Amino acid sequence: MNIEQLLAAMTPDVYERLRQAVETGKWPDGKVLSDEQKENCLQAVLLYQARIAQSNEHMTVGESGEIIHKSKSELRRELRESQSNEQSIARFKQDDI
């Protein structure tokens, strides 16, 4: 199976399961991953992040395979933009409750 076939077969659900397996070292059923499985899952997760997932996390893998690290100012700007696009949260004073 080549890279393009792997990506075409990977659904977001499969990606999340592989990502969780890499993070915890276990499959969803509790079985421990072997070293080879960890390595293969990690490569698949990084490949999916680089080619398909449009992540807004502060550290991700870009399409060219480079690690993209956002600065604090970029994160603050994105947070302000996302908050302005959404409705504001309810704010109360202590006496209001």
N, CA, C and O atoms as a GROMACS GRO file, in nm:
protein
  388
    1MET      N    1   0.085  -0.117   0.000
    1MET     CA    2   0.000   0.000   0.000
    1MET      C    3   0.090   0.124   0.000
    1MET      O    4   0.179   0.137   0.084
    2ASN      N    5   0.065   0.213  -0.094
    2ASN     CA    6   0.146   0.336  -0.099
    2ASN      C    7   0.082   0.444  -0.012
    2ASN      O    8  -0.025   0.425   0.045
    3ILE      N    9   0.148   0.557  -0.004
    3ILE     CA   10   0.105   0.666   0.084
    3ILE      C   11  -0.033   0.718   0.046
    3ILE      O   12  -0.117   0.740   0.132
    4GLU      N   13  -0.056   0.739  -0.082
    4GLU     CA   14  -0.185   0.793  -0.126
    4GLU      C   15  -0.299   0.698  -0.094
    4GLU      O   16  -0.407   0.742  -0.054
    5GLN      N   17  -0.277   0.568  -0.111
    5GLN     CA   18  -0.381   0.469  -0.079
    5GLN      C   19  -0.408   0.467   0.071
    5GLN      O   20  -0.522   0.454   0.115
    6LEU      N   21  -0.301   0.479   0.150
    6LEU     CA   22  -0.316   0.482   0.294
    6LEU      C   23  -0.400   0.602   0.338
    6LEU      O   24  -0.492   0.588   0.419
    7LEU      N   25  -0.369   0.719   0.283
    7LEU     CA   26  -0.444   0.839   0.318
    7LEU      C   27  -0.590   0.830   0.272
    7LEU      O   28  -0.680   0.875   0.343
    8ALA      N   29  -0.612   0.774   0.156
    8ALA     CA   30  -0.749   0.761   0.104
    8ALA      C   31  -0.831   0.666   0.192
    8ALA      O   32  -0.952   0.683   0.206
    9ALA      N   33  -0.766   0.567   0.250
    9ALA     CA   34  -0.836   0.469   0.332
    9ALA      C   35  -0.855   0.517   0.476
    9ALA      O   36  -0.938   0.461   0.549
   10MET      N   37  -0.781   0.618   0.518
   10MET     CA   38  -0.788   0.666   0.656
   10MET      C   39  -0.903   0.763   0.676
   10MET      O   40  -0.904   0.871   0.617
   11THR      N   41  -0.997   0.724   0.757
   11THR     CA   42  -1.108   0.813   0.792
   11THR      C   43  -1.067   0.894   0.916
   11THR      O   44  -0.972   0.858   0.985
   12PRO      N   45  -1.138   1.001   0.944
   12PRO     CA   46  -1.108   1.075   1.068
   12PRO      C   47  -1.118   0.989   1.194
   12PRO      O   48  -1.043   1.009   1.290
   13ASP      N   49  -1.210   0.891   1.193
   13ASP     CA   50  -1.224   0.801   1.308
   13ASP      C   51  -1.099   0.714   1.323
   13ASP      O   52  -1.050   0.695   1.435
   14VAL      N   53  -1.049   0.661   1.213
   14VAL     CA   54  -0.927   0.580   1.217
   14VAL      C   55  -0.810   0.664   1.265
   14VAL      O   56  -0.729   0.619   1.346
   15TYR      N   57  -0.800   0.787   1.216
   15TYR     CA   58  -0.694   0.878   1.259
   15TYR      C   59  -0.699   0.899   1.410
   15TYR      O   60  -0.596   0.891   1.477
   16GLU      N   61  -0.819   0.925   1.464
   16GLU     CA   62  -0.832   0.949   1.608
   16GLU      C   63  -0.793   0.825   1.688
   16GLU      O   64  -0.728   0.837   1.792
   17ARG      N   65  -0.830   0.708   1.641
   17ARG     CA   66  -0.793   0.584   1.711
   17ARG      C   67  -0.642   0.562   1.709
   17ARG      O   68  -0.583   0.522   1.809
   18LEU      N   69  -0.580   0.588   1.594
   18LEU     CA   70  -0.435   0.573   1.585
   18LEU      C   71  -0.364   0.676   1.673
   18LEU      O   72  -0.266   0.646   1.740
   19ARG      N   73  -0.416   0.798   1.672
   19ARG     CA   74  -0.357   0.904   1.755
   19ARG      C   75  -0.367   0.869   1.903
   19ARG      O   76  -0.271   0.887   1.978
   20GLN      N   77  -0.482   0.819   1.943
   20GLN     CA   78  -0.500   0.780   2.082
   20GLN      C   79  -0.408   0.662   2.117
   20GLN      O   80  -0.353   0.657   2.227
   21ALA      N   81  -0.392   0.569   2.025
   21ALA     CA   82  -0.305   0.455   2.049
   21ALA      C   83  -0.160   0.500   2.066
   21ALA      O   84  -0.088   0.448   2.152
   22VAL      N   85  -0.118   0.596   1.985
   22VAL     CA   86   0.019   0.648   1.997
   22VAL      C   87   0.036   0.721   2.131
   22VAL      O   88   0.139   0.707   2.197
   23GLU      N   89  -0.064   0.799   2.170
   23GLU     CA   90  -0.055   0.876   2.294
   23GLU      C   91  -0.053   0.787   2.418
   23GLU      O   92   0.022   0.813   2.512
   24THR      N   93  -0.137   0.683   2.418
   24THR     CA   94  -0.150   0.599   2.537
   24THR      C   95  -0.062   0.474   2.533
   24THR      O   96  -0.031   0.416   2.638
   25GLY      N   97  -0.021   0.432   2.413
   25GLY     CA   98   0.058   0.309   2.400
   25GLY      C   99  -0.029   0.185   2.402
   25GLY      O  100   0.022   0.073   2.412
   26LYS      N  101  -0.162   0.205   2.391
   26LYS     CA  102  -0.254   0.092   2.394
   26LYS      C  103  -0.360   0.108   2.286
   26LYS      O  104  -0.395   0.219   2.248
   27TRP      N  105  -0.411  -0.005   2.238
   27TRP     CA  106  -0.525  -0.004   2.147
   27TRP      C  107  -0.650   0.024   2.228
   27TRP      O  108  -0.647   0.012   2.350
   28PRO      N  109  -0.760   0.062   2.162
   28PRO     CA  110  -0.883   0.090   2.237
   28PRO      C  111  -0.930  -0.028   2.324
   28PRO      O  112  -0.998  -0.007   2.425
   29ASP      N  113  -0.895  -0.152   2.286
   29ASP     CA  114  -0.936  -0.268   2.366
   29ASP      C  115  -0.842  -0.295   2.483
   29ASP      O  116  -0.863  -0.389   2.560
   30GLY      N  117  -0.736  -0.212   2.498
   30GLY     CA  118  -0.645  -0.225   2.612
   30GLY      C  119  -0.517  -0.299   2.584
   30GLY      O  120  -0.428  -0.301   2.669
   31LYS      N  121  -0.504  -0.360   2.467
   31LYS     CA  122  -0.381  -0.433   2.435
   31LYS      C  123  -0.268  -0.333   2.410
   31LYS      O  124  -0.289  -0.228   2.349
   32VAL      N  125  -0.149  -0.367   2.457
   32VAL     CA  126  -0.032  -0.279   2.444
   32VAL      C  127   0.023  -0.287   2.302
   32VAL      O  128   0.030  -0.394   2.242
   33LEU      N  129   0.062  -0.171   2.249
   33LEU     CA  130   0.123  -0.167   2.115
   33LEU      C  131   0.267  -0.216   2.122
   33LEU      O  132   0.338  -0.188   2.219
   34SER      N  133   0.307  -0.288   2.020
   34SER     CA  134   0.448  -0.326   2.010
   34SER      C  135   0.527  -0.204   1.962
   34SER      O  136   0.468  -0.106   1.917
   35ASP      N  137   0.658  -0.210   1.971
   35ASP     CA  138   0.741  -0.098   1.925
   35ASP      C  139   0.718  -0.071   1.776
   35ASP      O  140   0.713   0.044   1.733
   36GLU      N  141   0.705  -0.178   1.699
   36GLU     CA  142   0.682  -0.162   1.555
   36GLU      C  143   0.546  -0.098   1.528
   36GLU      O  144   0.534  -0.013   1.440
   37GLN      N  145   0.444  -0.138   1.604
   37GLN     CA  146   0.312  -0.079   1.588
   37GLN      C  147   0.313   0.069   1.625
   37GLN      O  148   0.252   0.151   1.557
   38LYS      N  149   0.383   0.104   1.732
   38LYS     CA  150   0.394   0.244   1.772
   38LYS      C  151   0.457   0.327   1.662
   38LYS      O  152   0.409   0.435   1.628
   39GLU      N  153   0.565   0.274   1.606
   39GLU     CA  154   0.637   0.346   1.500
   39GLU      C  155   0.548   0.365   1.377
   39GLU      O  156   0.541   0.474   1.321
   40ASN      N  157   0.480   0.258   1.336
   40ASN     CA  158   0.393   0.266   1.218
   40ASN      C  159   0.274   0.358   1.241
   40ASN      O  160   0.237   0.435   1.153
   41CYS      N  161   0.213   0.349   1.359
   41CYS     CA  162   0.099   0.435   1.390
   41CYS      C  163   0.142   0.582   1.394
   41CYS      O  164   0.071   0.669   1.343
   42LEU      N  165   0.256   0.609   1.454
   42LEU     CA  166   0.305   0.746   1.462
   42LEU      C  167   0.329   0.803   1.322
   42LEU      O  168   0.294   0.918   1.295
   43GLN      N  169   0.389   0.724   1.235
   43GLN     CA  170   0.412   0.770   1.098
   43GLN      C  171   0.281   0.798   1.027
   43GLN      O  172   0.269   0.898   0.955
   44ALA      N  173   0.181   0.712   1.046
   44ALA     CA  174   0.051   0.732   0.982
   44ALA      C  175  -0.017   0.857   1.037
   44ALA      O  176  -0.078   0.933   0.961
   45VAL      N  177  -0.008   0.879   1.167
   45VAL     CA  178  -0.069   0.997   1.229
   45VAL      C  179  -0.003   1.124   1.178
   45VAL      O  180  -0.072   1.220   1.143
   46LEU      N  181   0.128   1.127   1.173
   46LEU     CA  182   0.200   1.245   1.125
   46LEU      C  183   0.169   1.271   0.978
   46LEU      O  184   0.153   1.386   0.937
   47LEU      N  185   0.160   1.166   0.900
   47LEU     CA  186   0.127   1.180   0.758
   47LEU      C  187  -0.014   1.237   0.741
   47LEU      O  188  -0.035   1.326   0.658
   48TYR      N  189  -0.108   1.187   0.818
   48TYR     CA  190  -0.246   1.238   0.811
   48TYR      C  191  -0.251   1.384   0.852
   48TYR      O  192  -0.318   1.465   0.788
   49GLN      N  193  -0.180   1.419   0.959
   49GLN     CA  194  -0.177   1.558   1.004
   49GLN      C  195  -0.117   1.649   0.898
   49GLN      O  196  -0.164   1.760   0.876
   50ALA      N  197  -0.015   1.601   0.832
   50ALA     CA  198   0.054   1.683   0.732
   50ALA      C  199  -0.029   1.702   0.606
   50ALA      O  200  -0.029   1.810   0.547
   51ARG      N  201  -0.099   1.599   0.564
   51ARG     CA  202  -0.167   1.606   0.435
   51ARG      C  203  -0.315   1.638   0.442
   51ARG      O  204  -0.368   1.702   0.351
   52ILE      N  205  -0.383   1.596   0.547
   52ILE     CA  206  -0.528   1.607   0.549
   52ILE      C  207  -0.580   1.697   0.660
   52ILE      O  208  -0.658   1.789   0.633
   53ALA      N  209  -0.538   1.674   0.781
   53ALA     CA  210  -0.594   1.747   0.896
   53ALA      C  211  -0.554   1.894   0.892
   53ALA      O  212  -0.436   1.927   0.877
   54GLN      N  213  -0.652   1.979   0.904
   54GLN     CA  214  -0.628   2.123   0.913
   54GLN      C  215  -0.638   2.160   1.060
   54GLN      O  216  -0.744   2.198   1.108
   55SER      N  217  -0.529   2.148   1.130
   55SER     CA  218  -0.529   2.166   1.274
   55SER      C  219  -0.500   2.310   1.312
   55SER      O  220  -0.423   2.379   1.245
   56ASN      N  221  -0.562   2.354   1.419
   56ASN     CA  222  -0.534   2.487   1.471
   56ASN      C  223  -0.452   2.481   1.600
   56ASN      O  224  -0.445   2.578   1.675
   57GLU      N  225  -0.391   2.366   1.623
   57GLU     CA  226  -0.308   2.350   1.741
   57GLU      C  227  -0.179   2.430   1.725
   57GLU      O  228  -0.140   2.466   1.614
   58HIS      N  229  -0.114   2.456   1.836
   58HIS     CA  230   0.005   2.542   1.832
   58HIS      C  231   0.126   2.476   1.768
   58HIS      O  232   0.216   2.545   1.722
   59MET      N  233   0.129   2.342   1.765
   59MET     CA  234   0.241   2.272   1.703
   59MET      C  235   0.185   2.158   1.619
   59MET      O  236   0.124   2.066   1.671
   60THR      N  237   0.207   2.166   1.488
   60THR     CA  238   0.156   2.065   1.397
   60THR      C  239   0.261   2.034   1.292
   60THR      O  240   0.368   2.095   1.288
   61VAL      N  241   0.229   1.939   1.206
   61VAL     CA  242   0.316   1.903   1.095
   61VAL      C  243   0.256   1.960   0.968
   61VAL      O  244   0.139   1.935   0.937
   62GLY      N  245   0.334   2.037   0.894
   62GLY     CA  246   0.287   2.097   0.770
   62GLY      C  247   0.290   2.000   0.654
   62GLY      O  248   0.342   1.889   0.667
   63GLU      N  249   0.235   2.042   0.541
   63GLU     CA  250   0.229   1.955   0.423
   63GLU      C  251   0.367   1.914   0.374
   63GLU      O  252   0.383   1.805   0.319
   64SER      N  253   0.465   1.999   0.394
   64SER     CA  254   0.600   1.966   0.349
   64SER      C  255   0.675   1.878   0.448
   64SER      O  256   0.789   1.839   0.424
   65GLY      N  257   0.609   1.845   0.561
   65GLY     CA  258   0.672   1.760   0.661
   65GLY      C  259   0.744   1.837   0.770
   65GLY      O  260   0.799   1.778   0.863
   66GLU      N  261   0.744   1.969   0.759
   66GLU     CA  262   0.810   2.051   0.861
   66GLU      C  263   0.717   2.074   0.978
   66GLU      O  264   0.595   2.080   0.962
   67ILE      N  265   0.775   2.088   1.097
   67ILE     CA  266   0.695   2.117   1.215
   67ILE      C  267   0.662   2.265   1.216
   67ILE      O  268   0.750   2.350   1.204
   68ILE      N  269   0.534   2.295   1.231
   68ILE     CA  270   0.488   2.434   1.235
   68ILE      C  271   0.459   2.468   1.380
   68ILE      O  272   0.378   2.403   1.446
   69HIS      N  273   0.526   2.570   1.428
   69HIS     CA  274   0.510   2.614   1.565
   69HIS      C  275   0.461   2.757   1.565
   69HIS      O  276   0.531   2.847   1.518
   70LYS      N  277   0.342   2.779   1.618
   70LYS     CA  278   0.285   2.914   1.619
   70LYS      C  279   0.336   2.991   1.741
   70LYS      O  280   0.354   2.934   1.849
   71SER      N  281   0.359   3.118   1.721
   71SER     CA  282   0.404   3.203   1.831
   71SER      C  283   0.286   3.240   1.921
   71SER      O  284   0.170   3.218   1.884
   72LYS      N  285   0.316   3.295   2.037
   72LYS     CA  286   0.210   3.336   2.129
   72LYS      C  287   0.120   3.443   2.066
   72LYS      O  288  -0.001   3.442   2.084
   73SER      N  289   0.181   3.534   1.991
   73SER     CA  290   0.101   3.640   1.930
   73SER      C  291   0.006   3.582   1.824
   73SER      O  292  -0.108   3.627   1.812
   74GLU      N  293   0.052   3.483   1.748
   74GLU     CA  294  -0.037   3.419   1.650
   74GLU      C  295  -0.152   3.347   1.720
   74GLU      O  296  -0.267   3.354   1.674
   75LEU      N  297  -0.122   3.279   1.830
   75LEU     CA  298  -0.227   3.209   1.904
   75LEU      C  299  -0.328   3.307   1.962
   75LEU      O  300  -0.448   3.282   1.958
   76ARG      N  301  -0.278   3.418   2.016
   76ARG     CA  302  -0.369   3.520   2.071
   76ARG      C  303  -0.459   3.578   1.962
   76ARG      O  304  -0.579   3.596   1.984
   77ARG      N  305  -0.400   3.607   1.846
   77ARG     CA  306  -0.478   3.663   1.735
   77ARG      C  307  -0.586   3.565   1.692
   77ARG      O  308  -0.701   3.604   1.671
   78GLU      N  309  -0.551   3.437   1.677
   78GLU     CA  310  -0.649   3.336   1.638
   78GLU      C  311  -0.760   3.323   1.742
   78GLU      O  312  -0.877   3.305   1.708
   79LEU      N  313  -0.723   3.331   1.870
   79LEU     CA  314  -0.822   3.321   1.975
   79LEU      C  315  -0.919   3.440   1.969
   79LEU      O  316  -1.040   3.422   1.982
   80ARG      N  317  -0.865   3.560   1.949
   80ARG     CA  318  -0.951   3.679   1.938
   80ARG      C  319  -1.044   3.667   1.818
   80ARG      O  320  -1.163   3.699   1.828
   81GLU      N  321  -0.992   3.620   1.705
   81GLU     CA  322  -1.074   3.604   1.585
   81GLU      C  323  -1.184   3.500   1.608
   81GLU      O  324  -1.298   3.521   1.566
   82SER      N  325  -1.150   3.390   1.671
   82SER     CA  326  -1.251   3.286   1.693
   82SER      C  327  -1.356   3.334   1.792
   82SER      O  328  -1.474   3.299   1.779
   83GLN      N  329  -1.316   3.413   1.891
   83GLN     CA  330  -1.413   3.465   1.987
   83GLN      C  331  -1.503   3.570   1.925
   83GLN      O  332  -1.621   3.579   1.960
   84SER      N  333  -1.451   3.648   1.834
   84SER     CA  334  -1.534   3.750   1.770
   84SER      C  335  -1.633   3.687   1.674
   84SER      O  336  -1.739   3.745   1.647
   85ASN      N  337  -1.602   3.570   1.621
   85ASN     CA  338  -1.692   3.500   1.528
   85ASN      C  339  -1.802   3.425   1.602
   85ASN      O  340  -1.907   3.395   1.544
   86GLU      N  341  -1.779   3.394   1.729
   86GLU     CA  342  -1.877   3.320   1.807
   86GLU      C  343  -1.949   3.415   1.902
   86GLU      O  344  -1.906   3.528   1.924
   87GLN      N  345  -2.058   3.367   1.955
   87GLN     CA  346  -2.129   3.448   2.052
   87GLN      C  347  -2.048   3.454   2.180
   87GLN      O  348  -1.978   3.359   2.215
   88SER      N  349  -2.057   3.564   2.249
   88SER     CA  350  -1.985   3.581   2.374
   88SER      C  351  -2.043   3.490   2.481
   88SER      O  352  -2.161   3.456   2.479
   89ILE      N  353  -1.959   3.451   2.573
   89ILE     CA  354  -2.007   3.371   2.684
   89ILE      C  355  -2.077   3.462   2.785
   89ILE      O  356  -2.051   3.583   2.789
   90ALA      N  357  -2.163   3.404   2.864
   90ALA     CA  358  -2.233   3.483   2.966
   90ALA      C  359  -2.135   3.520   3.076
   90ALA      O  360  -2.057   3.437   3.123
   91ARG      N  361  -2.140   3.645   3.117
   91ARG     CA  362  -2.053   3.692   3.225
   91ARG      C  363  -2.141   3.748   3.337
   91ARG      O  364  -2.234   3.824   3.313
   92PHE      N  365  -2.109   3.707   3.459
   92PHE     CA  366  -2.185   3.748   3.575
   92PHE      C  367  -2.093   3.804   3.680
   92PHE      O  368  -1.976   3.766   3.690
   93LYS      N  369  -2.146   3.895   3.759
   93LYS     CA  370  -2.076   3.942   3.877
   93LYS      C  371  -2.118   3.854   3.993
   93LYS      O  372  -2.221   3.786   3.987
   94GLN      N  373  -2.041   3.854   4.097
   94GLN     CA  374  -2.071   3.767   4.210
   94GLN      C  375  -2.209   3.799   4.270
   94GLN      O  376  -2.279   3.709   4.315
   95ASP      N  377  -2.248   3.926   4.270
   95ASP     CA  378  -2.377   3.967   4.327
   95ASP      C  379  -2.495   3.923   4.241
   95ASP      O  380  -2.608   3.919   4.290
   96ASP      N  381  -2.471   3.890   4.114
   96ASP     CA  382  -2.579   3.851   4.023
   96ASP      C  383  -2.628   3.709   4.051
   96ASP      O  384  -2.740   3.673   4.016
   97ILE      N  385  -2.543   3.630   4.113
   97ILE     CA  386  -2.579   3.488   4.132
   97ILE      C  387  -2.664   3.466   4.250
   97ILE      O  388  -2.701   3.353   4.279
   0.00000   0.00000   0.00000
